[in-house]
Amino acid sequence: MVLAQYDYLFAIGVIFAFLDAWNIGANDVANSWATSVASRSLTLIQAMVGASIMEFSGALGVGARVADTIRTKIVSPDLYKGSPEVLLLGMLCAVIASSVWLTIATRIGLPVSTTHSIMGGVIGMGIASVGAEKVTWVAKPGTVGTEVINTGVVSVFMAWIIAPGLSAIFASIIFLITKYGVMLRKNPVMKAFALVPVYFGVTASLLVMLLLWKGGSYKIELEDNQLAAVIVCSGIGWALIIATFLMPWLWRVVVKEDWQLRWYHIPLGPLLLRRGEVPPPPADFHGTIRNFYEGHLTREELEAKRAAAAARNDVEAAGAPETVNEGNIADAIMKSKNSSDIESDELAHVPEKKSLVGPKPEGIPWYSADMIFWYVKKALFNGVDQDVVNMQRKKDILSGDLEEKHARAAHYDNKAEFMYSFLQIMTACTASFTHGANDVSNAIGPFTTIYQIWQTETIPKNPEVPIWILAFGGVAIVIGLWTYGYHIMANLGNRLTLNSPSRGFSMELGSAITVILATRLKLPVSTTQCITGAIVGVGLCNGDWRALNWRMIAWIYGGWILTLPAAGIISGCLMGFILNAPSWN
């Protein structure tokens, strides 16, 4: 029986659940892809398309099981048995509080934990409705195993340490293996050929592990030893596929410098090895492999640049950020090392980024076909028509001297980095899929409670999450990412430390391992915390702590600490005002 008298509460819940999920897309999803864009493995629009597919697939395919964790482990639904409509109201206040705080944080460019935002909302409404003593702050005496750390509010504080700590450890181990096993070796490209298929297999195993452990609408009826066999065999099988089809293509492109091959030739696999000699490239051909360190100077190059600027008595230029030619300034400096003056006309031209939206038409009425078409393009593509890499170089109080920080990170062989760019795409997809599976529950968990109470007038014990609610959350996440995800991306990636494909791959894989482990332990960690910890871990592997932007790291960590009380205060005040408001008789 539908609680028709509370139709307005359900309607408000739909609106704010959508806003909450939109903010998850705009704030949290960017974490999975910021490093891929920052390292230039993917363009922004490629990242958006990949993220949209993987987030929605993760949310719809395996997003159901976590939906109950936040709803039940902070404030027990049994406390509201006599008044289910109060729980409906409480969950509505929690969603409103979470979405309001996330909107503020997203607007000011603060990457926060969307998981802990909704937890703060549930805590606040619980204190206002049943009292602080009824909120589950820690696990009950006698609790054993992982329930000790994943039960109650204490799990949030544990996650502040566990999530970034584990991510940093996993990511740094992966990067150190890559650094000393490939990048610093005499022939890094050949070493990469041996190690890249192994990494592909490990990543595939992790994704299969998530699907088997987490489940969804499907049932897994396998013994532990059978699960292990499926996970290992899946990784081996994927590694063999990569070795058969991708590696021959990479051999021709990277080693033989076959400029005629395109990505759609990859399925030809071993047949590519039978191709003959590579003909000379056309005069206007600029190479298949891009410079992944474009615009980032080494220590020697930075010192040469600033010394040359100082020699011209141009003190301001010596510490100024890069200009339009920054993409190729390193080459110009290396050519001009014997000169004390570097003229701007010696720098190579950097082509401007082509806009998808284009300039606004002038001199025509707003209702004309051209103007309406421009507005449609603006609405659809403005969020992906941003130059995130250059936005990450923005000079402000949080960035400090990014040139100096980036210069303290080593530059590795571009051909080897190119091979890791394919790995980074897969790890980004894996991280995004796990994020969709894990974090869609933040918005749909409380909203599912609202819907079920409104629909049945009871508090269901083991609720089934309707497929339309999972799809609703997935769509909202994708829209949030597509329209405003670039804003948070600009504060991650190169704003924390220098990114490259080998580094970004290590960060994303370390973060994905942590999220999958947290899913297994049912610990509500935040992907923001995981990727930030991974970035710090890989940054420290440069061997110089000054390669990291500690101001930005402190800013992000401060946002995590603020999230729980901010959302809790908004939710608690809202719930308290409504419950204790005078009524008109």
C-alpha positions in Angstrom: 0.0 0.0 0.0 1.5 3.3 -1.1 1.8 6.0 1.5 0.0 8.6 -0.6 0.2 11.3 2.0 3.9 11.2 1.6 4.1 11.5 -2.1 5.8 14.8 -1.8 8.6 13.3 0.3 9.2 10.6 -2.3 9.2 13.3 -5.1 11.8 15.3 -3.1 13.8 12.1 -2.5 13.9 11.5 -6.3 15.3 15.0 -6.9 18.0 14.9 -4.3 19.0 11.3 -4.9 19.6 12.3 -8.5 21.6 15.4 -7.3 23.6 13.2 -4.9 24.4 10.7 -7.7 25.2 13.6 -10.1 27.7 14.9 -7.6 29.2 11.4 -7.2 29.8 11.5 -11.0 31.1 15.1 -10.9 33.3 14.6 -7.9 34.2 11.0 -7.3 34.3 9.5 -10.8 36.9 12.0 -11.9 39.3 10.3 -9.5 39.4 7.1 -11.6 40.3 9.0 -14.8 42.2 12.1 -13.7 45.6 10.3 -13.9 44.9 8.9 -17.4 44.1 12.4 -18.7 47.0 14.0 -16.8 49.5 11.5 -18.2 48.0 12.0 -21.8 47.2 8.3 -22.2 43.7 9.4 -23.0 42.1 12.7 -24.1 39.3 14.1 -21.9 36.5 13.0 -24.3 38.0 9.5 -24.6 38.1 9.3 -20.8 34.5 10.5 -20.5 33.2 7.9 -22.9 35.1 5.1 -21.2 34.0 6.3 -17.8 30.3 6.5 -18.9 30.4 2.9 -20.1 32.3 1.4 -17.1 30.5 3.4 -14.4 27.1 2.5 -15.7 28.0 -1.1 -16.2 29.4 -1.4 -12.7 26.4 0.3 -11.1 23.8 -1.7 -13.0 25.7 -5.0 -13.1 27.1 -5.5 -9.6 25.9 -2.4 -7.6 23.2 -4.0 -5.5 25.0 -5.8 -2.7 26.6 -2.7 -1.0 23.4 -0.8 -1.0 22.4 -2.1 2.4 25.7 -1.5 4.2 25.5 2.2 4.9 21.7 2.1 5.5 21.9 -0.5 8.4 25.3 -0.4 10.0 25.1 3.2 11.4 21.5 3.4 12.6 19.5 0.2 12.9 16.2 0.3 11.0 14.6 -1.7 13.8 14.5 1.5 15.9 11.9 2.8 13.5 9.6 -0.3 13.4 6.6 1.6 14.9 7.1 4.7 12.7 8.5 3.7 9.3 7.6 7.1 7.9 10.1 8.7 10.3 12.9 6.5 8.8 11.6 7.6 5.4 12.0 11.3 6.5 15.4 10.6 8.0 16.8 9.0 4.9 15.5 12.0 2.9 17.3 14.4 5.2 20.5 12.3 4.8 20.3 12.4 1.0 19.6 16.2 1.0 22.5 16.9 3.4 24.9 14.7 1.4 23.9 16.3 -2.0 24.1 19.8 -0.6 27.6 19.3 0.9 28.8 17.5 -2.3 27.5 20.3 -4.4 29.5 22.9 -2.3 32.6 20.7 -2.4 32.4 20.1 -6.1 31.9 23.8 -6.8 35.0 24.8 -4.9 37.0 22.0 -6.5 37.5 19.9 -3.3 37.7 16.2 -4.0 35.8 14.7 -1.0 34.5 11.3 0.0 31.0 10.8 -1.3 30.8 7.6 0.8 31.5 9.4 4.0 29.2 12.3 2.9 26.1 10.0 3.0 27.3 8.3 6.2 27.5 11.8 7.8 23.9 12.4 6.7 22.7 9.1 8.2 24.6 9.9 11.5 23.0 13.3 11.7 19.5 12.2 11.1 20.0 9.3 13.6 21.2 11.6 16.4 18.3 14.0 15.7 15.6 11.2 15.7 16.7 8.5 18.1 19.6 10.1 20.0 23.3 9.7 19.9 23.3 6.7 22.1 21.4 4.7 19.5 23.9 5.4 16.8 26.3 2.5 16.2 29.7 4.2 16.9 31.8 1.1 17.3 31.2 -2.6 17.0 29.5 -4.4 19.9 31.6 -6.3 22.4 32.2 -9.8 21.2 32.3 -8.8 17.5 35.1 -10.7 15.7 36.8 -10.6 12.3 36.5 -7.8 9.9 33.2 -6.7 11.5 35.3 -4.9 14.1 36.5 -2.4 11.6 33.6 -2.2 9.2 30.8 -1.7 11.7 29.7 1.7 12.9 31.1 5.2 12.6 34.6 4.0 13.6 34.8 2.5 10.1 35.1 6.1 8.7 38.0 7.0 10.9 39.7 3.6 10.0 39.1 4.3 6.3 41.0 7.6 6.6 44.1 5.5 7.5 43.4 2.2 5.8 42.3 3.4 2.3 45.2 5.8 1.5 47.7 3.7 3.4 46.9 0.4 1.6 46.7 2.2 -1.8 50.0 3.9 -1.2 51.6 0.5 -0.4 50.1 -1.4 -3.4 50.8 1.4 -5.9 54.4 2.0 -4.7 55.2 -1.8 -4.9 53.8 -1.9 -8.5 55.6 1.2 -9.5 58.9 0.1 -8.0 58.7 -3.2 -9.9 58.1 -1.1 -13.1 60.7 1.5 -12.3 63.6 -0.9 -11.5 62.4 -3.8 -13.7 61.7 -1.8 -16.9 62.2 2.0 -16.8 65.8 2.2 -15.5 67.1 -0.8 -17.4 69.4 -0.5 -20.4 66.7 -1.4 -22.9 63.4 -0.5 -21.2 61.2 -1.2 -24.3 62.3 -4.8 -24.5 61.8 -5.3 -20.8 58.3 -3.7 -21.1 57.5 -6.3 -23.8 58.1 -9.0 -21.2 56.2 -7.4 -18.3 53.2 -5.7 -19.9 51.3 -8.9 -20.7 51.8 -10.0 -17.1 50.3 -6.8 -15.8 47.3 -7.2 -18.2 46.7 -10.6 -16.7 46.9 -9.4 -13.1 44.4 -6.6 -13.9 42.0 -9.0 -15.6 42.2 -11.3 -12.6 41.3 -8.4 -10.3 38.3 -7.6 -12.4 37.1 -11.2 -12.4 37.7 -11.3 -8.6 35.4 -8.4 -8.1 32.7 -9.9 -10.3 32.9 -13.2 -8.4 33.2 -11.8 -4.9 30.8 -9.0 -5.2 28.1 -10.6 -7.3 25.0 -8.8 -8.3 21.7 -10.1 -9.8 23.5 -13.4 -10.5 24.5 -16.2 -8.2 27.9 -17.7 -7.9 27.9 -21.3 -6.7 31.5 -22.2 -6.6 33.9 -23.6 -4.0 36.8 -21.4 -2.8 39.3 -23.5 -4.8 37.1 -23.2 -7.9 36.9 -19.5 -7.5 40.6 -19.2 -7.2 41.0 -21.4 -10.4 38.6 -19.2 -12.3 40.4 -16.0 -11.2 43.9 -17.3 -12.1 42.8 -18.9 -15.4 41.0 -15.7 -16.5 44.2 -13.7 -15.9 46.3 -16.1 -17.8 43.8 -16.3 -20.7 43.7 -12.5 -21.0 47.5 -12.2 -20.9 47.7 -14.8 -23.7 45.2 -12.8 -25.8 47.2 -9.6 -25.2 50.5 -11.4 -26.1 48.9 -12.8 -29.3 47.2 -9.6 -30.6 48.4 -6.4 -28.9 52.1 -7.2 -28.6 52.7 -7.8 -32.3 51.0 -4.5 -33.0 53.2 -2.8 -30.4 56.3 -4.4 -31.9 55.6 -3.0 -35.3 54.7 0.5 -34.0 57.3 0.9 -31.2 60.3 -1.1 -32.5 59.8 -1.0 -36.2 58.2 2.5 -36.2 55.5 1.4 -38.6 53.7 4.7 -39.1 51.0 3.2 -41.3 49.4 1.0 -38.6 46.3 2.2 -36.7 44.5 0.9 -33.6 42.0 -1.1 -35.7 44.9 -3.2 -37.0 45.3 -4.8 -33.6 43.0 -7.8 -34.3 45.4 -8.9 -37.1 47.8 -10.0 -34.3 50.6 -12.3 -35.6 49.9 -11.4 -39.2 51.4 -8.0 -38.6 54.8 -9.6 -38.0 54.8 -10.6 -41.7 54.6 -7.1 -42.9 57.7 -5.9 -44.9 60.0 -3.0 -44.5 58.4 0.3 -43.3 58.3 2.9 -46.2 59.6 6.4 -45.4 57.0 8.5 -43.7 55.6 11.6 -45.4 57.3 15.0 -44.7 54.6 16.3 -42.5 54.5 13.1 -40.3 55.3 13.9 -36.6 55.6 10.4 -35.2 53.2 7.8 -33.8 54.4 8.1 -30.2 53.8 11.4 -28.5 56.0 13.1 -25.8 54.3 12.2 -22.6 56.4 14.7 -20.7 55.4 17.6 -23.0 55.5 20.8 -21.1 57.3 19.3 -18.1 61.0 20.2 -17.7 63.8 18.2 -16.1 65.9 19.7 -13.3 68.6 20.7 -15.8 66.2 22.2 -18.2 64.3 24.2 -15.5 67.6 25.6 -14.2 68.7 26.5 -17.7 65.4 28.3 -18.3 65.5 30.2 -15.1 69.1 31.1 -15.4 68.5 32.4 -18.9 65.6 34.4 -17.7 67.6 35.8 -14.8 70.4 36.7 -17.2 67.9 38.9 -19.1 67.1 40.6 -15.7 63.6 39.3 -16.1 62.9 38.3 -12.6 59.2 37.8 -13.1 59.7 35.4 -16.0 62.1 33.4 -14.0 59.4 32.2 -11.7 56.4 32.5 -14.0 54.3 29.7 -15.2 54.6 28.3 -18.7 53.1 30.2 -21.7 51.5 28.9 -24.9 54.8 27.4 -26.0 55.4 25.4 -22.8 54.7 22.1 -24.6 58.0 22.2 -26.5 60.1 24.6 -24.3 62.3 21.7 -23.1 63.5 21.1 -26.7 64.2 24.8 -27.2 66.2 24.9 -23.9 68.3 21.9 -24.8 69.1 23.5 -28.2 70.0 26.8 -26.5 72.1 25.5 -23.6 75.2 27.3 -24.8 73.3 30.6 -25.1 72.4 33.0 -22.3 69.4 34.2 -24.1 66.4 32.2 -25.2 64.2 34.0 -27.7 60.5 33.1 -28.1 60.8 32.7 -31.8 63.1 29.7 -31.3 60.4 27.7 -29.6 58.4 25.2 -31.7 54.8 26.1 -32.4 52.3 24.3 -30.2 48.9 23.7 -32.1 45.9 25.0 -30.3 43.3 22.5 -29.0 40.4 22.2 -31.4 37.1 23.1 -29.7 34.1 20.8 -30.0 31.7 23.6 -29.2 33.3 26.4 -31.2 32.9 30.1 -30.8 29.4 31.5 -30.1 27.8 33.0 -33.2 27.6 36.7 -33.2 25.1 39.1 -34.8 22.2 36.6 -35.1 19.0 36.2 -33.0 18.9 33.5 -30.2 16.1 31.7 -32.0 18.0 31.2 -35.3 19.0 27.6 -36.3 22.8 28.3 -35.9 22.4 29.8 -32.4 20.1 27.0 -31.2 22.6 24.4 -32.6 25.5 26.2 -30.7 23.5 26.1 -27.5 22.8 22.3 -28.0 26.5 21.7 -28.5 27.3 23.8 -25.5 24.9 21.8 -23.3 26.2 18.4 -24.6 29.9 19.0 -24.9 31.0 21.8 -22.7 32.0 19.4 -19.9 34.3 17.4 -22.3 35.5 20.5 -24.2 38.0 21.5 -21.6 41.8 21.4 -21.6 42.3 19.6 -18.3 46.1 19.2 -18.6 46.6 23.0 -18.9 44.0 23.6 -16.2 46.2 21.5 -13.9 49.0 24.0 -14.3 46.8 26.8 -12.9 48.8 29.0 -10.5 47.2 29.5 -7.1 47.9 29.3 -3.4 47.5 25.5 -3.4 49.7 24.8 -6.4 52.9 26.4 -5.2 55.8 26.0 -7.7 54.5 23.1 -9.8 57.4 23.5 -12.3 59.9 22.8 -9.5 57.9 19.8 -8.2 57.5 18.3 -11.6 61.2 18.8 -12.3 62.1 16.6 -9.3 60.4 13.6 -11.0 62.5 11.5 -13.5 61.6 11.4 -17.2 61.6 7.9 -18.6 61.8 6.5 -22.2 58.7 7.7 -24.2 58.5 4.4 -26.1 58.3 2.4 -22.9 55.7 4.9 -21.5 53.6 4.5 -24.6 53.3 0.7 -23.9 52.1 1.5 -20.4 49.5 3.8 -21.7 47.5 0.8 -22.9 47.8 -0.7 -19.5 46.6 2.5 -17.9 43.5 2.5 -20.1 42.6 -1.0 -18.8 43.4 -0.1 -15.1 41.3 3.1 -15.5 38.4 1.0 -16.8 38.8 -1.5 -14.0 38.9 1.3 -11.3 35.9 2.9 -12.9 33.9 -0.3 -13.0 34.7 -1.0 -9.3 33.7 2.6 -8.5 30.4 2.2 -10.2 29.8 -1.1 -8.4 30.8 0.3 -5.0 29.7 4.0 -4.9 26.3 3.8 -6.6 25.1 2.6 -3.2 25.9 6.0 -1.7 22.9 7.5 -3.5 20.6 4.6 -4.0 21.0 3.0 -0.6 19.0 5.7 1.3 16.8 6.3 -1.8 15.9 2.6 -1.9 14.8 2.8 1.7 12.6 5.9 0.9 11.0 4.1 -2.1 10.4 0.8 -0.2 8.8 2.5 2.8 6.7 4.8 0.6 5.6 1.7 -1.5 4.9 -0.8 1.3 4.5 1.2 4.5 6.9 -1.2 6.2 10.7 -1.5 6.7 11.8 -4.5 4.6 14.3 -6.8 6.3 16.4 -7.8 3.3 15.5 -5.3 0.6 15.9 -6.1 -3.1 17.1 -3.1 -5.0 14.9 -2.6 -8.1 16.8 -2.5 -11.3 15.4 0.8 -12.3 16.9 2.4 -9.2 20.3 1.0 -10.1 19.9 2.4 -13.6 18.6 5.7 -12.2 21.8 6.0 -10.1 24.0 5.0 -13.0 22.6 7.5 -15.4 22.9 10.4 -12.8 26.5 9.5 -12.2 27.3 9.5 -15.9 25.5 12.9 -16.4 27.5 14.4 -13.5 30.8 13.2 -14.9 30.0 14.3 -18.4 28.9 17.8 -17.4 31.2 18.8 -14.5 33.7 16.0 -13.9 36.5 18.1 -15.5 36.4 20.6 -12.6 37.6 18.0 -10.0 40.0 16.4 -12.6 41.8 19.8 -12.7 42.7 19.5 -9.0 44.1 15.9 -9.3 46.7 14.4 -11.5 49.6 16.7 -12.2 48.4 19.1 -9.4 49.7 16.5 -6.9 52.8 15.1 -8.7 54.0 14.6 -12.2 52.0 11.9 -14.0 53.1 9.6 -16.8 51.5 6.3 -18.1 53.8 4.1 -16.0 53.1 6.1 -12.9 49.4 6.5 -13.6 49.0 2.7 -14.3 50.6 2.0 -10.9 48.3 4.5 -9.1 45.1 3.2 -10.7 46.0 -0.5 -10.2 47.0 0.1 -6.6 43.7 2.0 -6.0 41.6 -0.7 -7.7 43.2 -3.4 -5.6 42.3 -1.5 -2.4 38.7 -0.9 -3.5 38.3 -4.6 -4.4 39.8 -5.6 -1.0 37.5 -3.1 0.8 34.5 -4.5 -1.1 35.4 -8.0 0.0 35.7 -6.8 3.6 32.5 -4.6 3.2 34.5 -1.6 4.4 33.0 1.7 3.0 36.2 3.2 1.8 36.3 6.2 -0.6 37.8 6.0 -4.1 39.1 9.6 -3.5 41.1 8.4 -0.5 42.4 5.3 -2.5 43.6 7.3 -5.5 45.1 10.1 -3.4 47.0 7.5 -1.3 48.2 5.8 -4.5 49.4 9.2 -5.9 51.3 9.9 -2.8 52.9 6.4 -2.7 54.0 6.7 -6.4 55.2 10.3 -5.9 57.4 9.2 -3.0 59.0 6.6 -5.2 60.6 9.4 -7.1 63.1 9.5 -4.2 62.3 13.1 -3.3 59.4 14.1 -1.1 59.5 17.6 -2.7 58.1 16.0 -5.9 54.7 16.0 -4.2 52.4 19.0 -3.7 51.8 18.7 0.0 49.6 21.8 0.1 47.1 20.2 -2.2 47.3 16.9 -0.3 46.6 18.7 3.0 43.7 20.5 1.3 42.2 17.2 0.1 42.7 15.5 3.5 41.1 18.5 5.2 38.1 17.9 3.0 37.8 14.3 4.1 37.8 15.4 7.8 35.2 18.1 7.1 32.8 15.9 5.2 31.4 13.8 8.0 30.6 16.7 10.4 29.4 19.0 7.6 26.9 16.5 6.2 25.9 15.3 9.7 25.2 18.9 10.9 23.0 19.7 7.8 21.1 16.4 8.1 20.7 16.6 11.9 19.5 20.2 11.9 17.0 19.5 9.1 15.7 16.4 10.8 15.5 18.1 14.2 13.6 21.1 12.7 11.0 19.0 11.0 10.4 16.5 13.9 10.1 19.3 16.5 8.4 22.0 14.5 5.1 23.3 15.9 2.1 22.0 14.0 -1.1 23.9 13.0 -4.2 22.4 14.6 
